[in-house]
Amino acid sequence: MDVLQLDISGRPQAWITTKEAAVIYASDGVAWTLGDPCHVLRGGLQRRTGMQSRIEVHPIIAVRGAVPSRAWRQAPALSNPKLFARDRYVCAYCGHSHHPDDLTREHIIPSSRGGHDTWMNCITACKSCNGRKGNRMPEEAHMSLLYLPYVPSLHEDMILRGRRILADQMEFLLASVPRSSRLHA
């Protein structure tokens, strides 16, 4: 189980392990939390009180201090697993749902014709449709796109990373995802 780390203003920064979160708790770096505790870490016994130390880790933690926000100024990194998840494992040409092993990254404007490897030029296609289109433009191959590409927001990107996301974490992230996103479908 991973913890969603936010900056103090509530912007997602990273998925971190429970142990990484515990270090932030122990160094008094947690500004606020959301959700019910999802993991309890137990430490040694305190000499004075005889009590065992414990840290209750919440699914969402906001860290104190200035957190670099360079990531908020750029598009999320493009990868096939995130692309296929963005497009809900549906081929943009035939409209059929496929297993990830049967999907490919399709460039609307082919790389051989100057197309770039970007979110706005890439869609999910099954191997059959990708082969049929080849290095032609969709209109040259008489193939229409059934949906348009888009650049995921950083909240969407946190979802697309394919982690096991707890209900509290998903609710928090989806609250900032546009209603028009395919992630709401």
JOFENPE-V488880 format. One record per run of one state. SS is the DSSP state (@ for helix, = for strand, . for the rest). FROM is the first residue (numbers start at 0). TO is the last residue. Records with the same first field share a line. If there is no record, write none. Layout:
SS: FROM-TO + FROM-TO
This chain:
.: 0-0 + 6-10 + 26-28 + 45-50 + 63-68 + 73-78 + 86-88 + 90-95 + 97-98 + 107-109 + 113-120 + 133-152 + 160-165 + 174-180 + 184-184
=: 1-5 + 11-16 + 29-44 + 51-62 + 89-89 + 96-96 + 102-106 + 121-125
@: 17-25 + 69-72 + 79-85 + 99-101 + 110-112 + 126-132 + 153-159 + 166-173 + 181-183
